[in-house]
């Protein structure tokens, strides 16, 4: 169940409930209720929580073994962006903006 995964992922990354909540853009109390099973996780929040915990949604739901190390990531100047965080950011873009991003990616891949 995802509640166990939320707790395990959060602890493995040495994050507090408040830190995960801020990263996911939700209240600490809502996150606490998700982790304790008092609230149900909706599809809208899955991507944000996965990005906050730097994991895939499938990993969050227990459908996939961890893809990333359990240690929290350290941002180093010039390092590669986290694809889960990037994907979560894309989810908030308009359709027109997504088309622009898609075109940019196509141009970069053709280089």
ZIKA-V861760 format. One record per residue. N is the residue number from 1. RES is the residue in one small letter. SS is DSSP state (a for helix, b for strand, c for the rest). PSI is psi in whole degrees, -180 to 180 (999 if undefined). D_LAST is the distance of its C-alpha to the last C-alpha in whole Angstrom. Layout:
{{N | RES | SS | PSI | D_LAST} {N | RES | SS | PSI | D_LAST}}
This chain:
{{1 | x | c | 148 | 43} {2 | x | a | -25 | 41} {3 | x | a | -41 | 43} {4 | x | a | -41 | 44} {5 | x | a | -40 | 40} {6 | x | a | -49 | 40} {7 | x | a | -48 | 42} {8 | x | a | -44 | 41} {9 | x | a | -43 | 37} {10 | x | a | -47 | 39} {11 | x | a | -37 | 41} {12 | x | a | -24 | 38} {13 | x | c | 4 | 36} {14 | x | c | 46 | 39} {15 | x | c | 151 | 39} {16 | x | c | 166 | 42} {17 | x | a | -40 | 42} {18 | x | a | -40 | 42} {19 | x | a | -44 | 39} {20 | x | a | -43 | 37} {21 | x | a | -46 | 39} {22 | x | a | -46 | 37} {23 | x | a | -36 | 34} {24 | x | a | -10 | 34} {25 | x | c | 32 | 36} {26 | x | c | 169 | 39} {27 | x | c | 154 | 43} {28 | x | a | -39 | 44} {29 | x | a | -39 | 47} {30 | x | a | -44 | 45} {31 | x | a | -45 | 43} {32 | x | a | -42 | 46} {33 | x | a | -33 | 47} {34 | x | a | -47 | 44} {35 | x | a | -33 | 44} {36 | x | a | -6 | 48} {37 | x | c | 5 | 48} {38 | x | c | -26 | 50} {39 | x | c | 151 | 47} {40 | x | c | 139 | 45} {41 | x | c | 125 | 41} {42 | x | c | 163 | 39} {43 | x | a | -36 | 36} {44 | x | a | -36 | 35} {45 | x | a | -15 | 36} {46 | x | a | -48 | 34} {47 | x | a | -43 | 30} {48 | x | a | -41 | 32} {49 | x | a | -40 | 34} {50 | x | a | -43 | 31} {51 | x | a | -42 | 29} {52 | x | a | -34 | 32} {53 | x | c | 4 | 32} {54 | x | c | 54 | 29} {55 | x | c | 170 | 29} {56 | x | c | 154 | 28} {57 | x | a | -41 | 31} {58 | x | a | -36 | 32} {59 | x | a | -42 | 33} {60 | x | a | -39 | 35} {61 | x | c | -1 | 37} {62 | x | c | 15 | 38} {63 | x | c | -2 | 36} {64 | x | c | 142 | 33} {65 | x | c | 154 | 34} {66 | x | c | 134 | 32} {67 | x | c | -20 | 29} {68 | x | c | 160 | 29} {69 | x | c | 153 | 31} {70 | x | c | -12 | 34} {71 | x | c | 146 | 34} {72 | x | c | 149 | 33} {73 | x | c | 149 | 29} {74 | x | c | 124 | 29} {75 | x | c | 120 | 27} {76 | x | c | 135 | 26} {77 | x | c | 130 | 24} {78 | x | c | 2 | 20} {79 | x | c | 165 | 21} {80 | x | c | 142 | 18} {81 | x | c | 154 | 20} {82 | x | c | 122 | 22} {83 | x | a | -29 | 21} {84 | x | a | -40 | 24} {85 | x | a | -43 | 25} {86 | x | a | -45 | 21} {87 | x | a | -40 | 22} {88 | x | a | -38 | 26} {89 | x | a | -38 | 24} {90 | x | a | -32 | 23} {91 | x | c | -19 | 26} {92 | x | c | 0 | 27} {93 | x | c | 155 | 25} {94 | x | c | 167 | 26} {95 | x | a | -40 | 25} {96 | x | a | -42 | 23} {97 | x | a | -39 | 22} {98 | x | a | -37 | 20} {99 | x | a | -40 | 19} {100 | x | a | -43 | 17} {101 | x | a | -43 | 16} {102 | x | a | -43 | 15} {103 | x | a | -42 | 13} {104 | x | a | -44 | 11} {105 | x | a | -43 | 10} {106 | x | a | -43 | 9} {107 | x | a | -40 | 7} {108 | x | a | -38 | 5} {109 | x | a | -33 | 6} {110 | x | a | -14 | 4} {111 | x | c | 999 | 0}}
